[in-house]
Amino acid sequence: MGGPGSGNPWRASRDNCEAYTRVDIRYLRKRGMLAPGCSGSLSWNRGGEPAGYIRFKTHFHEIELIYRYRQSGDEDWQDVNERIPLVTTDQYLGGRRRWLVCLSCRRRCAVLYGGTHYRCRKCWNLAYKSQHEPPHERAYSQAQKLRQRLGGSQCLDDPFPEKPKGMHRRTYDRLWQKGEALEDAADAQFAMMVAAYLR
């Protein structure tokens, strides 16, 4: 697999989570892939192009990840077979939640990121893409995502989306107020940045 994460994961510079392949327990659960005996493959695309795949087998208390990777500049592929523990915790309002366990730090995680091995975000020292964005861009991005969630476009010049069918009016009003606040904050932060630049 190679690419991001190849080599020493403890380097000082921080890559983005979005540059790594990922195993997300929520994705696995929704598709019934956590049932003991289930097996198959996971694949990823970036920009419409294949970005890697792995095979998996689910056991009662662990999920087995089977894949290959190649260090940057190395011709030889390395075979990897990792058994990631699956644990459960009680939820506050009842029910149980399942987690993946990082093999390096033993933390419970919803997502593991792949490079030479699959580990948690902290062990790879990863940052979310939004953490590298200026404050106004982060606010604009959040406002765009909120509009998309309501079925609208990402264009902030368009009218705010109408209430989706089936959504409670109170929920819609809360999201509308949040969207307005995000856009106002982004505009104010952008104006401050421009004023500082002009000074």
C-alpha positions as CSV (number, residue, x, y, z in Angstrom):
1,M,0.0,0.0,0.0
2,G,2.8,2.5,0.9
3,G,2.0,6.1,0.4
4,P,1.0,8.1,3.5
5,G,2.1,6.5,6.7
6,S,5.0,4.6,5.2
7,G,8.1,4.8,7.3
8,N,8.2,6.3,10.8
9,P,4.7,7.2,12.1
10,W,6.2,9.3,15.0
11,R,7.4,12.2,12.8
12,A,6.7,15.7,13.9
13,S,4.8,16.9,10.8
14,R,1.1,16.0,10.8
15,D,-0.6,14.4,7.8
16,N,-4.3,14.7,7.2
17,C,-6.6,11.8,8.1
18,E,-8.2,12.2,4.7
19,A,-5.0,11.1,3.0
20,Y,-5.1,7.7,4.7
21,T,-7.3,4.6,4.0
22,R,-9.5,3.9,7.0
23,V,-11.4,1.1,8.6
24,D,-14.5,2.5,10.3
25,I,-16.5,0.3,12.6
26,R,-19.7,2.3,11.9
27,Y,-19.4,1.4,8.2
28,L,-18.8,-2.2,9.1
29,R,-21.7,-2.4,11.4
30,K,-24.2,-0.8,9.0
31,R,-23.3,-3.4,6.4
32,G,-23.4,-6.4,8.6
33,M,-19.7,-7.0,8.3
34,L,-19.2,-7.5,12.1
35,A,-21.1,-10.8,12.2
36,P,-18.7,-13.7,13.1
37,G,-17.7,-15.6,10.0
38,C,-18.2,-12.7,7.7
39,S,-15.4,-12.1,5.2
40,G,-14.8,-9.9,2.2
41,S,-12.8,-6.9,1.1
42,L,-12.7,-3.1,1.6
43,S,-11.6,-0.8,-1.1
44,W,-11.0,3.0,-1.4
45,N,-11.0,5.6,-4.2
46,R,-9.5,9.0,-4.4
47,G,-10.6,11.3,-7.2
48,G,-12.3,8.4,-8.9
49,E,-9.1,6.3,-8.9
50,P,-8.5,3.2,-6.9
51,A,-6.5,4.0,-3.7
52,G,-6.1,0.5,-2.2
53,Y,-8.0,-2.5,-0.9
54,I,-7.6,-5.0,1.9
55,R,-9.3,-8.3,2.8
56,F,-11.0,-9.0,6.2
57,K,-12.4,-11.8,8.2
58,T,-14.6,-11.2,11.3
59,H,-14.2,-13.5,14.3
60,F,-16.2,-13.4,17.6
61,H,-13.9,-11.0,19.4
62,E,-11.6,-9.6,16.6
63,I,-11.5,-8.6,13.0
64,E,-8.6,-9.9,10.9
65,L,-7.1,-7.5,8.3
66,I,-5.1,-9.0,5.5
67,Y,-3.2,-6.8,3.1
68,R,0.2,-5.8,1.6
69,Y,2.2,-2.6,1.7
70,R,5.4,-1.4,0.1
71,Q,7.7,1.2,1.7
72,S,8.4,4.2,-0.5
73,G,11.3,3.4,-2.9
74,D,11.2,-0.3,-1.9
75,E,10.4,-2.9,-4.6
76,D,9.4,-5.7,-2.2
77,W,5.9,-6.0,-0.9
78,Q,5.3,-6.9,2.8
79,D,2.4,-9.2,3.7
80,V,0.5,-8.2,6.9
81,N,-2.1,-10.1,8.8
82,E,-3.4,-8.1,11.8
83,R,-6.0,-9.3,14.3
84,I,-7.7,-6.2,15.6
85,P,-9.6,-6.8,18.9
86,L,-13.3,-5.9,19.0
87,V,-14.7,-4.7,22.4
88,T,-18.1,-3.4,23.6
89,T,-19.1,-0.8,26.1
90,D,-22.5,-0.1,27.7
91,Q,-24.3,3.0,26.5
92,Y,-25.8,5.5,28.8
93,L,-29.4,5.0,27.6
94,G,-29.1,1.3,27.1
95,G,-27.6,-1.0,24.5
96,R,-24.0,-1.6,23.7
97,R,-21.5,0.0,21.4
98,R,-18.6,-1.8,19.6
99,W,-15.1,-0.5,19.2
100,L,-11.9,-1.3,17.4
101,V,-8.8,-1.5,19.6
102,C,-5.6,0.1,18.4
103,L,-2.8,-2.4,18.6
104,S,-0.2,0.2,19.5
105,C,-1.8,2.2,22.3
106,R,-4.7,-0.1,23.2
107,R,-7.2,2.7,23.0
108,R,-10.8,2.1,21.9
109,C,-11.4,3.7,18.5
110,A,-14.2,4.0,15.9
111,V,-11.7,4.4,13.1
112,L,-8.2,3.0,12.4
113,Y,-6.0,4.5,9.6
114,G,-3.9,2.5,7.3
115,G,-0.3,3.1,6.3
116,T,2.2,0.3,7.0
117,H,-0.3,-0.9,9.6
118,Y,-3.8,0.1,10.8
119,R,-3.5,2.3,13.9
120,C,-5.5,5.1,15.6
121,R,-5.3,8.8,14.7
122,K,-3.2,9.6,17.7
123,C,-0.6,6.9,17.1
124,W,-0.2,8.2,13.5
125,N,-0.2,11.8,14.8
126,L,-2.8,12.8,12.2
127,A,-4.8,16.0,12.0
128,Y,-8.2,16.5,10.4
129,K,-8.1,18.5,7.2
130,S,-10.2,21.3,8.9
131,Q,-7.5,21.8,11.5
132,H,-5.2,23.2,8.8
133,E,-7.8,25.6,7.5
134,P,-7.9,29.3,8.4
135,P,-10.8,30.0,10.8
136,H,-13.0,31.7,8.1
137,E,-12.6,28.7,5.7
138,R,-13.4,26.3,8.5
139,A,-16.6,28.2,9.2
140,Y,-17.5,28.3,5.5
141,S,-16.9,24.6,5.2
142,Q,-19.2,23.8,8.2
143,A,-21.9,26.1,6.8
144,Q,-21.7,24.3,3.4
145,K,-21.9,20.9,5.0
146,L,-25.0,22.0,7.0
147,R,-26.7,23.2,3.8
148,Q,-25.9,19.9,2.1
149,R,-27.3,18.0,5.1
150,L,-30.6,19.8,4.5
151,G,-30.6,18.9,0.8
152,G,-29.3,22.2,-0.5
153,S,-26.2,23.1,-2.6
154,Q,-22.9,24.2,-1.2
155,C,-23.3,27.7,-2.7
156,L,-23.7,30.2,0.2
157,D,-25.2,32.7,-2.3
158,D,-28.3,30.4,-2.7
159,P,-31.3,30.8,-0.4
160,F,-31.1,28.7,2.7
161,P,-32.6,25.2,2.0
162,E,-36.2,24.6,2.9
163,K,-37.1,22.3,5.7
164,P,-36.8,18.7,4.5
165,K,-39.9,16.5,4.7
166,G,-40.1,14.7,8.0
167,M,-37.8,17.0,9.9
168,H,-39.2,18.6,13.1
169,R,-39.6,22.3,12.8
170,R,-37.6,22.8,16.0
171,T,-34.7,20.9,14.6
172,Y,-34.8,22.8,11.3
173,D,-35.0,26.2,13.2
174,R,-32.0,25.2,15.3
175,L,-30.0,24.2,12.2
176,W,-31.0,27.4,10.4
177,Q,-29.8,29.5,13.3
178,K,-26.5,27.6,13.4
179,G,-26.0,28.1,9.6
180,E,-26.7,31.8,9.9
181,A,-24.2,32.1,12.8
182,L,-21.5,30.1,10.9
183,E,-21.9,32.3,7.8
184,D,-21.8,35.5,9.9
185,A,-18.8,34.3,11.8
186,A,-17.0,33.4,8.5
187,D,-17.7,36.8,7.0
188,A,-16.5,38.6,10.1
189,Q,-13.3,36.5,10.3
190,F,-12.6,37.0,6.6
191,A,-13.1,40.8,6.9
192,M,-10.7,40.9,9.9
193,M,-8.1,38.9,7.8
194,V,-8.4,41.3,4.9
195,A,-8.2,44.4,7.2
196,A,-5.1,43.0,8.8
197,Y,-3.5,42.3,5.4
198,L,-4.3,45.8,4.2
199,R,-2.7,47.3,7.3
